[in-house]
Amino acid sequence: MAGGNFMHRVLSYFVNELVVNGLANSPAFQRFAVKTSRRIDDISNLAAKKKQELAEQVKDLSKNIDVRCVHGNGDMNQFCNQRMIPLIK
């Protein structure tokens, strides 16, 4: 049983070396890797930008709700009294 495990490790090592060296020396794979990396970076930057924009919009929205509830104007004041006060208690 132990001999089979050893042979599997040796075979796995050599196959791994062949695949890694083959990909490392392949111009097509290197182009693919660079393009993929750039796309992931672009998407990550876009996601961070959208996250920041959304956070600012939520912050502005919460300020607008607070201002309307504090100063009140007809129906909005009634809405704030019914919806916000029970949450605070």
Sequence and secondary structure as in RCSB ss.txt:
>XXXX:A:sequence
MAGGNFMHRVLSYFVNELVVNGLANSPAFQRFAVKTSRRIDDISNLAAKKKQELAEQVKDLSKNIDVRCVHGNGD
MNQFCNQRMIPLIK
>XXXX:A:secstr
 HHHHHHHHHHHHHHHHHHHHHHHT HHHHHHHHHHHHHHHHHHHHHHHHHHHHHHHHHHHHHHHHHHHHH  TH
HHHHHHHHHHHHH 
